């Protein structure tokens, strides 16, 4: 994840990471889904945000919760979006039995995914 944050910073986004819970090795499918959801969220922050993004990873007993928040608009907002990235994130979460939401909320764009480590 740190590599993704470094890439976002290189693109001009002040990206932060907060980890709660006990970090652990995740099943490959969960790890890949998490990586791609964070990657797309940060890409959206670069393309549509105002220059900051906060990533939170919450390791729970049986799942990983990902939350990414970035203020909407501002001087870095520069690219139109077609929504394909949102569809892809939702599909990745669903493929591992998880939940996904994204949308504007109080001047911020919020992405949240909960990826269970077991099957539902």
Biopython code that builds the backbone (N, CA, C, O; Angstrom):
import numpy as np
from Bio.PDB.StructureBuilder import StructureBuilder

atoms = [
    (1, "UNK", "N", (0.824, -1.204, 0.000)),
    (1, "UNK", "CA", (0.000, 0.000, 0.000)),
    (1, "UNK", "C", (0.862, 1.259, 0.000)),
    (1, "UNK", "O", (0.500, 2.280, -0.586)),
    (2, "UNK", "N", (1.986, 1.167, 0.656)),
    (2, "UNK", "CA", (2.837, 2.364, 0.723)),
    (2, "UNK", "C", (3.286, 2.811, -0.670)),
    (2, "UNK", "O", (3.424, 4.006, -0.931)),
    (3, "UNK", "N", (3.511, 1.842, -1.559)),
    (3, "UNK", "CA", (3.898, 2.189, -2.930)),
    (3, "UNK", "C", (2.787, 2.992, -3.607)),
    (3, "UNK", "O", (3.061, 3.960, -4.317)),
    (4, "UNK", "N", (1.536, 2.592, -3.387)),
    (4, "UNK", "CA", (0.405, 3.326, -3.970)),
    (4, "UNK", "C", (0.341, 4.748, -3.432)),
    (4, "UNK", "O", (0.087, 5.686, -4.187)),
    (5, "UNK", "N", (0.569, 4.913, -2.140)),
    (5, "UNK", "CA", (0.552, 6.251, -1.555)),
    (5, "UNK", "C", (1.689, 7.098, -2.107)),
    (5, "UNK", "O", (1.511, 8.285, -2.377)),
    (6, "UNK", "N", (2.851, 6.490, -2.274)),
    (6, "UNK", "CA", (3.990, 7.218, -2.853)),
    (6, "UNK", "C", (3.678, 7.671, -4.280)),
    (6, "UNK", "O", (4.029, 8.785, -4.667)),
    (7, "UNK", "N", (3.021, 6.812, -5.061)),
    (7, "UNK", "CA", (2.655, 7.176, -6.432)),
    (7, "UNK", "C", (1.662, 8.340, -6.440)),
    (7, "UNK", "O", (1.765, 9.249, -7.264)),
    (8, "UNK", "N", (0.703, 8.303, -5.517)),
    (8, "UNK", "CA", (-0.262, 9.406, -5.433)),
    (8, "UNK", "C", (0.446, 10.696, -5.051)),
    (8, "UNK", "O", (0.138, 11.761, -5.587)),
    (9, "UNK", "N", (1.385, 10.606, -4.135)),
    (9, "UNK", "CA", (2.142, 11.798, -3.725)),
    (9, "UNK", "C", (2.935, 12.361, -4.894)),
    (9, "UNK", "O", (3.007, 13.577, -5.073)),
    (10, "UNK", "N", (3.528, 11.483, -5.684)),
    (10, "UNK", "CA", (4.271, 11.923, -6.863)),
    (10, "UNK", "C", (3.355, 12.659, -7.839)),
    (10, "UNK", "O", (3.786, 13.583, -8.529)),
    (11, "UNK", "N", (2.092, 12.243, -7.889)),
    (11, "UNK", "CA", (1.110, 12.881, -8.773)),
    (11, "UNK", "C", (0.512, 14.150, -8.166)),
    (11, "UNK", "O", (-0.322, 14.802, -8.794)),
    (12, "UNK", "N", (0.932, 14.505, -6.951)),
    (12, "UNK", "CA", (0.493, 15.766, -6.359)),
    (12, "UNK", "C", (-0.558, 15.661, -5.275)),
    (12, "UNK", "O", (-1.088, 16.679, -4.832)),
    (13, "UNK", "N", (-0.873, 14.447, -4.835)),
    (13, "UNK", "CA", (-1.874, 14.257, -3.790)),
    (13, "UNK", "C", (-1.172, 13.984, -2.463)),
    (13, "UNK", "O", (-0.294, 13.126, -2.378)),
    (14, "UNK", "N", (-1.568, 14.719, -1.435)),
    (14, "UNK", "CA", (-1.054, 14.464, -0.087)),
    (14, "UNK", "C", (-1.846, 13.277, 0.458)),
    (14, "UNK", "O", (-2.962, 13.439, 0.953)),
    (15, "UNK", "N", (-1.267, 12.097, 0.365)),
    (15, "UNK", "CA", (-1.950, 10.867, 0.752)),
    (15, "UNK", "C", (-1.437, 10.376, 2.096)),
    (15, "UNK", "O", (-0.232, 10.352, 2.347)),
    (16, "UNK", "N", (-2.377, 9.982, 2.961)),
    (16, "UNK", "CA", (-2.021, 9.451, 4.275)),
    (16, "UNK", "C", (-2.613, 8.059, 4.434)),
    (16, "UNK", "O", (-3.586, 7.698, 3.773)),
    (17, "UNK", "N", (-2.001, 7.283, 5.330)),
    (17, "UNK", "CA", (-2.461, 5.933, 5.622)),
    (17, "UNK", "C", (-2.564, 5.758, 7.121)),
    (17, "UNK", "O", (-1.633, 6.079, 7.861)),
    (18, "UNK", "N", (-3.710, 5.243, 7.570)),
    (18, "UNK", "CA", (-3.900, 4.896, 8.974)),
    (18, "UNK", "C", (-4.337, 3.434, 9.019)),
    (18, "UNK", "O", (-5.280, 3.035, 8.336)),
    (19, "UNK", "N", (-3.640, 2.645, 9.829)),
    (19, "UNK", "CA", (-3.959, 1.231, 9.977)),
    (19, "UNK", "C", (-4.421, 0.997, 11.403)),
    (19, "UNK", "O", (-3.748, 1.397, 12.353)),
    (20, "UNK", "N", (-5.573, 0.347, 11.554)),
    (20, "UNK", "CA", (-6.064, -0.027, 12.872)),
    (20, "UNK", "C", (-6.273, -1.537, 12.893)),
    (20, "UNK", "O", (-6.390, -2.184, 11.852)),
    (21, "UNK", "N", (-6.317, -2.070, 14.089)),
    (21, "UNK", "CA", (-6.394, -3.507, 14.224)),
    (21, "UNK", "C", (-5.029, -4.115, 14.026)),
    (21, "UNK", "O", (-4.041, -3.405, 13.841)),
    (22, "UNK", "N", (-4.977, -5.416, 14.064)),
    (22, "UNK", "CA", (-3.698, -6.109, 13.931)),
    (22, "UNK", "C", (-3.476, -6.516, 12.479)),
    (22, "UNK", "O", (-4.163, -7.391, 11.954)),
    (23, "UNK", "N", (-2.502, -5.864, 11.839)),
    (23, "UNK", "CA", (-2.164, -6.156, 10.455)),
    (23, "UNK", "C", (-1.734, -7.616, 10.340)),
    (23, "UNK", "O", (-1.041, -8.143, 11.210)),
    (24, "UNK", "N", (-2.158, -8.260, 9.251)),
    (24, "UNK", "CA", (-1.798, -9.664, 9.058)),
    (24, "UNK", "C", (-1.770, -9.977, 7.564)),
    (24, "UNK", "O", (-2.257, -9.204, 6.739)),
    (25, "UNK", "N", (-1.193, -11.115, 7.244)),
    (25, "UNK", "CA", (-1.190, -11.578, 5.863)),
    (25, "UNK", "C", (-2.608, -12.016, 5.533)),
    (25, "UNK", "O", (-3.220, -12.801, 6.257)),
    (26, "UNK", "N", (-3.114, -11.495, 4.429)),
    (26, "UNK", "CA", (-4.482, -11.789, 3.993)),
    (26, "UNK", "C", (-4.465, -12.845, 2.896)),
    (26, "UNK", "O", (-3.450, -13.023, 2.223)),
    (27, "UNK", "N", (-5.577, -13.545, 2.711)),
    (27, "UNK", "CA", (-5.672, -14.433, 1.550)),
    (27, "UNK", "C", (-5.402, -13.635, 0.270)),
    (27, "UNK", "O", (-5.730, -12.451, 0.183)),
    (28, "UNK", "N", (-4.808, -14.293, -0.709)),
    (28, "UNK", "CA", (-4.370, -13.607, -1.928)),
    (28, "UNK", "C", (-5.506, -12.834, -2.590)),
    (28, "UNK", "O", (-5.312, -11.688, -2.998)),
    (29, "UNK", "N", (-6.681, -13.435, -2.703)),
    (29, "UNK", "CA", (-7.799, -12.758, -3.375)),
    (29, "UNK", "C", (-8.212, -11.492, -2.631)),
    (29, "UNK", "O", (-8.526, -10.479, -3.256)),
    (30, "UNK", "N", (-8.213, -11.543, -1.309)),
    (30, "UNK", "CA", (-8.570, -10.370, -0.497)),
    (30, "UNK", "C", (-7.494, -9.300, -0.644)),
    (30, "UNK", "O", (-7.800, -8.120, -0.819)),
    (31, "UNK", "N", (-6.245, -9.714, -0.571)),
    (31, "UNK", "CA", (-5.131, -8.775, -0.682)),
    (31, "UNK", "C", (-5.153, -8.060, -2.030)),
    (31, "UNK", "O", (-4.956, -6.846, -2.093)),
    (32, "UNK", "N", (-5.391, -8.802, -3.100)),
    (32, "UNK", "CA", (-5.428, -8.199, -4.437)),
    (32, "UNK", "C", (-6.621, -7.255, -4.577)),
    (32, "UNK", "O", (-6.485, -6.158, -5.118)),
    (33, "UNK", "N", (-7.783, -7.676, -4.094)),
    (33, "UNK", "CA", (-8.955, -6.807, -4.163)),
    (33, "UNK", "C", (-8.713, -5.515, -3.392)),
    (33, "UNK", "O", (-9.045, -4.432, -3.871)),
    (34, "UNK", "N", (-8.134, -5.628, -2.199)),
    (34, "UNK", "CA", (-7.845, -4.445, -1.380)),
    (34, "UNK", "C", (-6.878, -3.512, -2.109)),
    (34, "UNK", "O", (-7.098, -2.301, -2.162)),
    (35, "UNK", "N", (-5.825, -4.070, -2.660)),
    (35, "UNK", "CA", (-4.825, -3.279, -3.378)),
    (35, "UNK", "C", (-5.467, -2.503, -4.526)),
    (35, "UNK", "O", (-5.236, -1.304, -4.683)),
    (36, "UNK", "N", (-6.270, -3.198, -5.322)),
    (36, "UNK", "CA", (-6.876, -2.553, -6.494)),
    (36, "UNK", "C", (-7.923, -1.508, -6.101)),
    (36, "UNK", "O", (-8.067, -0.493, -6.782)),
    (37, "UNK", "N", (-8.651, -1.748, -5.010)),
    (37, "UNK", "CA", (-9.631, -0.759, -4.551)),
    (37, "UNK", "C", (-8.912, 0.501, -4.076)),
    (37, "UNK", "O", (-9.337, 1.612, -4.394)),
    (38, "UNK", "N", (-7.836, 0.339, -3.324)),
    (38, "UNK", "CA", (-7.072, 1.508, -2.878)),
    (38, "UNK", "C", (-6.437, 2.200, -4.078)),
    (38, "UNK", "O", (-6.440, 3.428, -4.156)),
    (39, "UNK", "N", (-5.900, 1.431, -5.003)),
    (39, "UNK", "CA", (-5.269, 2.003, -6.203)),
    (39, "UNK", "C", (-6.265, 2.863, -6.987)),
    (39, "UNK", "O", (-5.951, 3.994, -7.358)),
    (40, "UNK", "N", (-7.439, 2.341, -7.232)),
    (40, "UNK", "CA", (-8.444, 3.088, -7.989)),
    (40, "UNK", "C", (-8.934, 4.304, -7.213)),
    (40, "UNK", "O", (-9.174, 5.363, -7.793)),
    (41, "UNK", "N", (-9.082, 4.149, -5.905)),
    (41, "UNK", "CA", (-9.509, 5.281, -5.069)),
    (41, "UNK", "C", (-8.502, 6.418, -5.143)),
    (41, "UNK", "O", (-8.883, 7.583, -5.248)),
    (42, "UNK", "N", (-7.223, 6.084, -5.087)),
    (42, "UNK", "CA", (-6.185, 7.117, -5.165)),
    (42, "UNK", "C", (-6.103, 7.713, -6.564)),
    (42, "UNK", "O", (-5.848, 8.908, -6.714)),
    (43, "UNK", "N", (-6.314, 6.902, -7.578)),
    (43, "UNK", "CA", (-6.365, 7.420, -8.949)),
    (43, "UNK", "C", (-7.494, 8.440, -9.075)),
    (43, "UNK", "O", (-7.321, 9.495, -9.685)),
    (44, "UNK", "N", (-8.646, 8.119, -8.498)),
    (44, "UNK", "CA", (-9.762, 9.058, -8.526)),
    (44, "UNK", "C", (-9.438, 10.333, -7.759)),
    (44, "UNK", "O", (-9.844, 11.420, -8.170)),
    (45, "UNK", "N", (-8.718, 10.216, -6.656)),
    (45, "UNK", "CA", (-8.318, 11.403, -5.896)),
    (45, "UNK", "C", (-7.406, 12.291, -6.732)),
    (45, "UNK", "O", (-7.509, 13.516, -6.678)),
    (46, "UNK", "N", (-6.516, 11.678, -7.504)),
    (46, "UNK", "CA", (-5.627, 12.442, -8.379)),
    (46, "UNK", "C", (-6.444, 13.124, -9.481)),
    (46, "UNK", "O", (-6.236, 14.303, -9.768)),
    (47, "UNK", "N", (-7.367, 12.391, -10.095)),
    (47, "UNK", "CA", (-8.116, 12.900, -11.239)),
    (47, "UNK", "C", (-9.206, 13.899, -10.866)),
    (47, "UNK", "O", (-9.480, 14.829, -11.625)),
    (48, "UNK", "N", (-9.831, 13.713, -9.702)),
    (48, "UNK", "CA", (-11.032, 14.482, -9.392)),
    (48, "UNK", "C", (-10.974, 15.244, -8.072)),
    (48, "UNK", "O", (-11.855, 16.057, -7.790)),
    (49, "UNK", "N", (-9.964, 14.995, -7.273)),
    (49, "UNK", "CA", (-9.935, 15.546, -5.920)),
    (49, "UNK", "C", (-9.261, 16.895, -5.814)),
    (49, "UNK", "O", (-8.898, 17.523, -6.808)),
    (50, "UNK", "N", (-9.106, 17.318, -4.566)),
    (50, "UNK", "CA", (-8.536, 18.637, -4.299)),
    (50, "UNK", "C", (-7.113, 18.573, -3.768)),
    (50, "UNK", "O", (-6.579, 19.579, -3.300)),
    (51, "UNK", "N", (-6.500, 17.410, -3.834)),
    (51, "UNK", "CA", (-5.096, 17.331, -3.458)),
    (51, "UNK", "C", (-4.794, 16.553, -2.196)),
    (51, "UNK", "O", (-3.633, 16.485, -1.791)),
    (52, "UNK", "N", (-5.801, 15.957, -1.552)),
    (52, "UNK", "CA", (-5.544, 15.124, -0.382)),
    (52, "UNK", "C", (-6.367, 13.841, -0.483)),
    (52, "UNK", "O", (-7.403, 13.787, -1.145)),
    (53, "UNK", "N", (-5.867, 12.817, 0.194)),
    (53, "UNK", "CA", (-6.604, 11.556, 0.285)),
    (53, "UNK", "C", (-6.174, 10.862, 1.572)),
    (53, "UNK", "O", (-4.984, 10.767, 1.874)),
    (54, "UNK", "N", (-7.146, 10.385, 2.313)),
    (54, "UNK", "CA", (-6.885, 9.656, 3.555)),
    (54, "UNK", "C", (-7.339, 8.210, 3.367)),
    (54, "UNK", "O", (-8.508, 7.947, 3.085)),
    (55, "UNK", "N", (-6.409, 7.285, 3.524)),
    (55, "UNK", "CA", (-6.696, 5.859, 3.397)),
    (55, "UNK", "C", (-6.668, 5.253, 4.792)),
    (55, "UNK", "O", (-5.727, 5.464, 5.558)),
    (56, "UNK", "N", (-7.716, 4.495, 5.111)),
    (56, "UNK", "CA", (-7.755, 3.773, 6.391)),
    (56, "UNK", "C", (-7.952, 2.294, 6.112)),
    (56, "UNK", "O", (-8.824, 1.905, 5.336)),
    (57, "UNK", "N", (-7.134, 1.478, 6.752)),
    (57, "UNK", "CA", (-7.287, 0.032, 6.699)),
    (57, "UNK", "C", (-7.583, -0.429, 8.113)),
    (57, "UNK", "O", (-6.784, -0.216, 9.025)),
    (58, "UNK", "N", (-8.729, -1.059, 8.292)),
    (58, "UNK", "CA", (-9.143, -1.530, 9.611)),
    (58, "UNK", "C", (-9.207, -3.059, 9.569)),
    (58, "UNK", "O", (-10.124, -3.648, 8.997)),
    (59, "UNK", "N", (-8.198, -3.683, 10.196)),
    (59, "UNK", "CA", (-8.162, -5.137, 10.277)),
    (59, "UNK", "C", (-9.074, -5.577, 11.410)),
    (59, "UNK", "O", (-8.778, -5.357, 12.585)),
    (60, "UNK", "N", (-10.181, -6.200, 11.046)),
    (60, "UNK", "CA", (-11.123, -6.712, 12.028)),
    (60, "UNK", "C", (-10.933, -8.223, 12.159)),
    (60, "UNK", "O", (-10.156, -8.827, 11.420)),
    (61, "UNK", "N", (-11.644, -8.820, 13.101)),
    (61, "UNK", "CA", (-11.461, -10.248, 13.377)),
    (61, "UNK", "C", (-11.617, -11.109, 12.125)),
    (61, "UNK", "O", (-10.837, -12.038, 11.913)),
    (62, "UNK", "N", (-12.621, -10.807, 11.292)),
    (62, "UNK", "CA", (-12.881, -11.667, 10.140)),
    (62, "UNK", "C", (-12.950, -10.913, 8.816)),
    (62, "UNK", "O", (-13.413, -11.456, 7.813)),
    (63, "UNK", "N", (-12.492, -9.669, 8.812)),
    (63, "UNK", "CA", (-12.563, -8.899, 7.572)),
    (63, "UNK", "C", (-11.552, -7.756, 7.584)),
    (63, "UNK", "O", (-10.953, -7.430, 8.610)),
    (64, "UNK", "N", (-11.388, -7.171, 6.420)),
    (64, "UNK", "CA", (-10.614, -5.944, 6.258)),
    (64, "UNK", "C", (-11.578, -4.880, 5.762)),
    (64, "UNK", "O", (-12.277, -5.080, 4.769)),
    (65, "UNK", "N", (-11.613, -3.749, 6.456)),
    (65, "UNK", "CA", (-12.434, -2.624, 6.010)),
    (65, "UNK", "C", (-11.492, -1.555, 5.456)),
    (65, "UNK", "O", (-10.537, -1.138, 6.111)),
    (66, "UNK", "N", (-11.789, -1.133, 4.242)),
    (66, "UNK", "CA", (-11.015, -0.095, 3.553)),
    (66, "UNK", "C", (-11.893, 1.142, 3.475)),
    (66, "UNK", "O", (-13.051, 1.060, 3.068)),
    (67, "UNK", "N", (-11.348, 2.282, 3.862)),
    (67, "UNK", "CA", (-12.061, 3.551, 3.718)),
    (67, "UNK", "C", (-11.098, 4.562, 3.122)),
    (67, "UNK", "O", (-9.987, 4.741, 3.620)),
    (68, "UNK", "N", (-11.523, 5.215, 2.067)),
    (68, "UNK", "CA", (-10.707, 6.253, 1.434)),
    (68, "UNK", "C", (-11.584, 7.491, 1.301)),
    (68, "UNK", "O", (-12.710, 7.423, 0.808)),
    (69, "UNK", "N", (-11.050, 8.613, 1.746)),
    (69, "UNK", "CA", (-11.789, 9.874, 1.705)),
    (69, "UNK", "C", (-10.924, 10.933, 1.046)),
    (69, "UNK", "O", (-9.745, 11.080, 1.367)),
    (70, "UNK", "N", (-11.526, 11.671, 0.118)),
    (70, "UNK", "CA", (-10.815, 12.785, -0.518)),
    (70, "UNK", "C", (-11.806, 13.904, -0.804)),
    (70, "UNK", "O", (-12.904, 13.652, -1.301)),
    (71, "UNK", "N", (-11.420, 15.149, -0.490)),
    (71, "UNK", "CA", (-12.295, 16.282, -0.791)),
    (71, "UNK", "C", (-12.539, 16.391, -2.290)),
    (71, "UNK", "O", (-11.656, 16.117, -3.104)),
    (72, "UNK", "N", (-13.740, 16.791, -2.630)),
    (72, "UNK", "CA", (-14.100, 16.941, -4.041)),
    (72, "UNK", "C", (-13.587, 18.255, -4.611)),
    (72, "UNK", "O", (-13.450, 19.249, -3.898)),
    (73, "UNK", "N", (-13.307, 18.241, -5.907)),
    (73, "UNK", "CA", (-12.961, 19.459, -6.628)),
    (73, "UNK", "C", (-11.644, 20.065, -6.211)),
    (73, "UNK", "O", (-10.825, 19.432, -5.546)),
    (74, "UNK", "N", (-11.460, 21.300, -6.614)),
    (74, "UNK", "CA", (-10.232, 22.000, -6.277)),
    (74, "UNK", "C", (-9.290, 22.099, -7.452)),
    (74, "UNK", "O", (-9.643, 21.727, -8.571)),
    (75, "UNK", "N", (-8.080, 22.603, -7.202)),
    (75, "UNK", "CA", (-7.148, 22.895, -8.284)),
    (75, "UNK", "C", (-6.639, 21.656, -9.018)),
    (75, "UNK", "O", (-6.203, 21.769, -10.164)),
    (76, "UNK", "N", (-6.680, 20.473, -8.391)),
    (76, "UNK", "CA", (-6.186, 19.287, -9.082)),
    (76, "UNK", "C", (-7.265, 18.575, -9.886)),
    (76, "UNK", "O", (-6.947, 17.703, -10.694)),
    (77, "UNK", "N", (-8.518, 18.920, -9.686)),
    (77, "UNK", "CA", (-9.601, 18.247, -10.411)),
    (77, "UNK", "C", (-9.443, 18.540, -11.893)),
    (77, "UNK", "O", (-9.597, 19.683, -12.324)),
    (78, "UNK", "N", (-9.135, 17.508, -12.675)),
    (78, "UNK", "CA", (-8.770, 17.788, -14.053)),
    (78, "UNK", "C", (-9.277, 16.787, -15.077)),
    (78, "UNK", "O", (-9.074, 17.000, -16.272)),
    (79, "UNK", "N", (-9.921, 15.716, -14.670)),
    (79, "UNK", "CA", (-10.290, 14.721, -15.664)),
    (79, "UNK", "C", (-11.738, 14.282, -15.487)),
    (79, "UNK", "O", (-12.204, 14.075, -14.367)),
    (80, "UNK", "N", (-12.442, 14.145, -16.609)),
    (80, "UNK", "CA", (-13.803, 13.618, -16.510)),
    (80, "UNK", "C", (-13.745, 12.138, -16.150)),
    (80, "UNK", "O", (-12.730, 11.476, -16.365)),
    (81, "UNK", "N", (-14.819, 11.639, -15.613)),
    (81, "UNK", "CA", (-14.860, 10.224, -15.265)),
    (81, "UNK", "C", (-16.072, 9.564, -15.876)),
    (81, "UNK", "O", (-17.128, 10.178, -16.027)),
    (82, "UNK", "N", (-15.903, 8.307, -16.224)),
    (82, "UNK", "CA", (-17.000, 7.564, -16.815)),
    (82, "UNK", "C", (-17.633, 6.579, -15.864)),
    (82, "UNK", "O", (-18.635, 5.947, -16.201)),
    (83, "UNK", "N", (-17.058, 6.434, -14.665)),
    (83, "UNK", "CA", (-17.630, 5.535, -13.683)),
    (83, "UNK", "C", (-17.140, 4.104, -13.762)),
    (83, "UNK", "O", (-17.521, 3.285, -12.925)),
    (84, "UNK", "N", (-16.303, 3.772, -14.745)),
    (84, "UNK", "CA", (-15.818, 2.396, -14.881)),
    (84, "UNK", "C", (-14.989, 1.966, -13.674)),
    (84, "UNK", "O", (-15.025, 0.800, -13.282)),
    (85, "UNK", "N", (-14.248, 2.890, -13.086)),
    (85, "UNK", "CA", (-13.446, 2.555, -11.909)),
    (85, "UNK", "C", (-14.311, 2.155, -10.727)),
    (85, "UNK", "O", (-13.964, 1.237, -9.983)),
    (86, "UNK", "N", (-15.435, 2.838, -10.552)),
    (86, "UNK", "CA", (-16.364, 2.498, -9.474)),
    (86, "UNK", "C", (-16.967, 1.117, -9.690)),
    (86, "UNK", "O", (-17.094, 0.330, -8.752)),
    (87, "UNK", "N", (-17.336, 0.832, -10.929)),
    (87, "UNK", "CA", (-17.887, -0.483, -11.249)),
    (87, "UNK", "C", (-16.849, -1.558, -10.957)),
    (87, "UNK", "O", (-17.171, -2.594, -10.376)),
    (88, "UNK", "N", (-15.614, -1.314, -11.356)),
    (88, "UNK", "CA", (-14.541, -2.275, -11.116)),
    (88, "UNK", "C", (-14.299, -2.524, -9.635)),
    (88, "UNK", "O", (-14.094, -3.666, -9.224)),
    (89, "UNK", "N", (-14.321, -1.458, -8.823)),
    (89, "UNK", "CA", (-14.128, -1.630, -7.380)),
    (89, "UNK", "C", (-15.271, -2.442, -6.785)),
    (89, "UNK", "O", (-15.040, -3.324, -5.958)),
    (90, "UNK", "N", (-16.493, -2.154, -7.197)),
    (90, "UNK", "CA", (-17.650, -2.893, -6.690)),
    (90, "UNK", "C", (-17.558, -4.366, -7.086)),
    (90, "UNK", "O", (-17.867, -5.246, -6.283)),
    (91, "UNK", "N", (-17.138, -4.630, -8.307)),
    (91, "UNK", "CA", (-16.997, -6.011, -8.768)),
    (91, "UNK", "C", (-15.916, -6.754, -8.002)),
    (91, "UNK", "O", (-16.076, -7.934, -7.688)),
    (92, "UNK", "N", (-14.817, -6.075, -7.700)),
    (92, "UNK", "CA", (-13.737, -6.722, -6.936)),
    (92, "UNK", "C", (-14.199, -7.088, -5.534)),
    (92, "UNK", "O", (-13.913, -8.177, -5.035)),
    (93, "UNK", "N", (-14.914, -6.170, -4.910)),
    (93, "UNK", "CA", (-15.431, -6.460, -3.568)),
    (93, "UNK", "C", (-16.428, -7.619, -3.624)),
    (93, "UNK", "O", (-16.363, -8.530, -2.799)),
    (94, "UNK", "N", (-17.340, -7.592, -4.581)),
    (94, "UNK", "CA", (-18.350, -8.647, -4.699)),
    (94, "UNK", "C", (-17.715, -10.006, -4.988)),
    (94, "UNK", "O", (-18.200, -11.033, -4.513)),
    (95, "UNK", "N", (-16.636, -10.013, -5.764)),
    (95, "UNK", "CA", (-15.980, -11.269, -6.128)),
    (95, "UNK", "C", (-15.441, -12.025, -4.918)),
    (95, "UNK", "O", (-15.282, -13.244, -4.970)),
    (96, "UNK", "N", (-15.159, -11.309, -3.827)),
    (96, "UNK", "CA", (-14.658, -11.968, -2.609)),
    (96, "UNK", "C", (-15.722, -11.986, -1.516)),
    (96, "UNK", "O", (-15.416, -12.230, -0.349)),
    (97, "UNK", "N", (-16.981, -11.725, -1.900)),
    (97, "UNK", "CA", (-18.077, -11.766, -0.940)),
    (97, "UNK", "C", (-18.205, -10.527, -0.092)),
    (97, "UNK", "O", (-18.826, -10.556, 0.970)),
    (98, "UNK", "N", (-17.612, -9.419, -0.561)),
    (98, "UNK", "CA", (-17.600, -8.192, 0.230)),
    (98, "UNK", "C", (-18.670, -7.193, -0.156)),
    (98, "UNK", "O", (-19.468, -7.414, -1.067)),
    (99, "UNK", "N", (-18.659, -6.088, 0.565)),
    (99, "UNK", "CA", (-19.573, -4.977, 0.331)),
    (99, "UNK", "C", (-18.777, -3.760, -0.114)),
    (99, "UNK", "O", (-17.623, -3.581, 0.276)),
    (100, "UNK", "N", (-19.408, -2.920, -0.939)),
    (100, "UNK", "CA", (-18.738, -1.723, -1.459)),
    (100, "UNK", "C", (-19.744, -0.590, -1.567)),
    (100, "UNK", "O", (-20.868, -0.783, -2.029)),
    (101, "UNK", "N", (-19.330, 0.587, -1.138)),
    (101, "UNK", "CA", (-20.110, 1.799, -1.356)),
    (101, "UNK", "C", (-19.159, 2.922, -1.726)),
    (101, "UNK", "O", (-17.997, 2.927, -1.320)),
    (102, "UNK", "N", (-19.658, 3.867, -2.495)),
    (102, "UNK", "CA", (-18.879, 5.048, -2.850)),
    (102, "UNK", "C", (-19.839, 6.167, -3.192)),
    (102, "UNK", "O", (-20.912, 5.937, -3.749)),
    (103, "UNK", "N", (-19.437, 7.385, -2.850)),
    (103, "UNK", "CA", (-20.261, 8.521, -3.216)),
    (103, "UNK", "C", (-19.849, 9.787, -2.510)),
    (103, "UNK", "O", (-19.023, 9.781, -1.597)),
    (104, "UNK", "N", (-20.449, 10.875, -2.957)),
    (104, "UNK", "CA", (-20.188, 12.181, -2.357)),
    (104, "UNK", "C", (-20.909, 12.274, -1.024)),
    (104, "UNK", "O", (-22.037, 11.805, -0.870)),
    (105, "UNK", "N", (-20.228, 12.893, -0.063)),
    (105, "UNK", "CA", (-20.793, 13.047, 1.274)),
    (105, "UNK", "C", (-20.131, 14.254, 1.927)),
    (105, "UNK", "O", (-18.952, 14.202, 2.280)),
    (106, "UNK", "N", (-20.880, 15.339, 2.090)),
    (106, "UNK", "CA", (-20.354, 16.513, 2.774)),
    (106, "UNK", "C", (-19.130, 17.130, 2.135)),
    (106, "UNK", "O", (-18.220, 17.548, 2.851)),
    (107, "UNK", "N", (-19.071, 17.202, 0.827)),
    (107, "UNK", "CA", (-17.929, 17.811, 0.147)),
    (107, "UNK", "C", (-16.754, 16.874, -0.051)),
    (107, "UNK", "O", (-15.711, 17.282, -0.561)),
    (108, "UNK", "N", (-16.914, 15.620, 0.348)),
    (108, "UNK", "CA", (-15.856, 14.619, 0.180)),
    (108, "UNK", "C", (-16.389, 13.461, -0.648)),
    (108, "UNK", "O", (-17.592, 13.207, -0.704)),
    (109, "UNK", "N", (-15.472, 12.778, -1.277)),
    (109, "UNK", "CA", (-15.799, 11.522, -1.932)),
    (109, "UNK", "C", (-15.329, 10.419, -0.995)),
    (109, "UNK", "O", (-14.176, 10.404, -0.564)),
    (110, "UNK", "N", (-16.231, 9.500, -0.686)),
    (110, "UNK", "CA", (-15.910, 8.429, 0.256)),
    (110, "UNK", "C", (-16.082, 7.070, -0.417)),
    (110, "UNK", "O", (-17.090, 6.794, -1.068)),
    (111, "UNK", "N", (-15.080, 6.248, -0.238)),
    (111, "UNK", "CA", (-15.111, 4.865, -0.703)),
    (111, "UNK", "C", (-14.999, 3.988, 0.534)),
    (111, "UNK", "O", (-14.176, 4.244, 1.413)),
    (112, "UNK", "N", (-15.834, 2.947, 0.599)),
    (112, "UNK", "CA", (-15.759, 2.004, 1.708)),
    (112, "UNK", "C", (-15.984, 0.606, 1.166)),
    (112, "UNK", "O", (-16.934, 0.357, 0.425)),
    (113, "UNK", "N", (-15.103, -0.297, 1.544)),
    (113, "UNK", "CA", (-15.254, -1.692, 1.167)),
    (113, "UNK", "C", (-14.964, -2.544, 2.389)),
    (113, "UNK", "O", (-14.010, -2.292, 3.126)),
    (114, "UNK", "N", (-15.791, -3.550, 2.595)),
    (114, "UNK", "CA", (-15.505, -4.529, 3.630)),
    (114, "UNK", "C", (-15.314, -5.867, 2.946)),
    (114, "UNK", "O", (-16.209, -6.373, 2.270)),
    (115, "UNK", "N", (-14.133, -6.427, 3.134)),
    (115, "UNK", "CA", (-13.758, -7.667, 2.476)),
    (115, "UNK", "C", (-13.608, -8.765, 3.524)),
    (115, "UNK", "O", (-12.657, -8.742, 4.305)),
    (116, "UNK", "N", (-14.537, -9.729, 3.552)),
    (116, "UNK", "CA", (-14.458, -10.790, 4.551)),
    (116, "UNK", "C", (-13.361, -11.796, 4.196)),
    (116, "UNK", "O", (-13.110, -12.064, 3.021)),
    (117, "UNK", "N", (-12.726, -12.337, 5.202)),
    (117, "UNK", "CA", (-11.672, -13.314, 4.942)),
    (117, "UNK", "C", (-12.227, -14.699, 4.683)),
    (117, "UNK", "O", (-11.571, -15.527, 4.051)),
    (118, "UNK", "N", (-13.449, -14.961, 5.175)),
    (118, "UNK", "CA", (-14.108, -16.238, 4.900)),
    (118, "UNK", "C", (-15.124, -16.042, 3.811)),
    (118, "UNK", "O", (-15.329, -14.921, 3.347)),
    (119, "UNK", "N", (-15.760, -17.103, 3.397)),
    (119, "UNK", "CA", (-16.799, -16.971, 2.382)),
    (119, "UNK", "C", (-18.133, -16.732, 3.069)),
    (119, "UNK", "O", (-18.350, -17.164, 4.201)),
    (120, "UNK", "N", (-19.001, -16.057, 2.388)),
    (120, "UNK", "CA", (-20.341, -15.772, 2.928)),
    (120, "UNK", "C", (-21.293, -16.852, 2.533)),
    (120, "UNK", "O", (-22.471, -16.798, 2.889)),
]
sb = StructureBuilder()
sb.init_structure("model")
sb.init_model(0)
sb.init_chain("A")
sb.init_seg("    ")
for serial, (resi, resn, name, xyz) in enumerate(atoms, 1):
    if name == "N":
        sb.init_residue(resn, " ", resi, " ")
    sb.init_atom(name, np.array(xyz, "f"), 0.0, 1.0, " ", f" {name:<3s}", serial, name[0])
structure = sb.get_structure()
